[in-house]
């Protein structure tokens, strides 16, 4: 399961970096936000639930919604 956790974290960092760069933002800042979000989501769900695979899925879902919120905030700031 450890390799699955690492792969999900790496995928999160890559996706956030590319999204940030694609929208003209600092990709490293976005990647850091994604990594911290994944780590916190995984740690909290692992503490509460205790099941590794469910915690990975919940962390990925949380990061997906975080990315959506960042994109929404980005479009608001660019439109004003």
N, C-alpha and C positions, 0 to 999 in steps of 0.2 A: 504494500500500500504506500510505502514511502516514495517510491518512484512515481506513483500516480499523483501524489501531493506535489512533488517537484515539477512534474509536467504541467499540471494545472496552473501552478504559480508562474512558470515560464511563459505559458500561453497567455496568461493574463497580462504580464509585463509587455509582451510583444504586441498584443492587440491594443493596449492602452498607448504604447509608444507610437504605433502607426496611426492611430486615430488622432492623437495630438498633432503629429506632424502633418497629417492630411488637412487639418483645419487651421494650420498656420500657428499653432501654439508650441510651447516648449514640450517636446516629447518625453524628456527625462522627468519632468514634473508630473506629467500624466502617468508615466510608468510607475513612479514612486507612489502616487495616489492609488493606483490599481493594486500594487503589491501590498501596501499597508491595508487596504480594504480586504483583500483576499486573506491576509494573515489574521487580521482581527476577526473576520467572519468565520474562518476555520477554527480559531482558538475558542471563540465564544460558543460556537455550536458543538465543538468537541467537549467542552466543559459541561454544557447542559445536557447533550444527548449521549455522548460517549461512543458513538459509532462513526468510524472513519469515513466510509463511503458517503453516508448521509451528510456528514460535515463538509466534505468536498463539494457535494452538489449544492448545499445551502450557501457555501462561500461563493461559488460560481454564480449563483442566482443573485446574491447580494451585489457582487461586482458588476453584473450585467445591468442592474438597476442604477448603480452608481454611475456607470458610463452613460446611460441614458440621461440621467440628471445633469451630468456635466455638459453633454451636448445641448440639452435644452437651455442651460444657463449661457452657453456660448452663443447660441442663436439669438437670445434676448439681448446680450451685450453688443452684438454686431448689428442688430437692427435699430438700436437707439443711437 
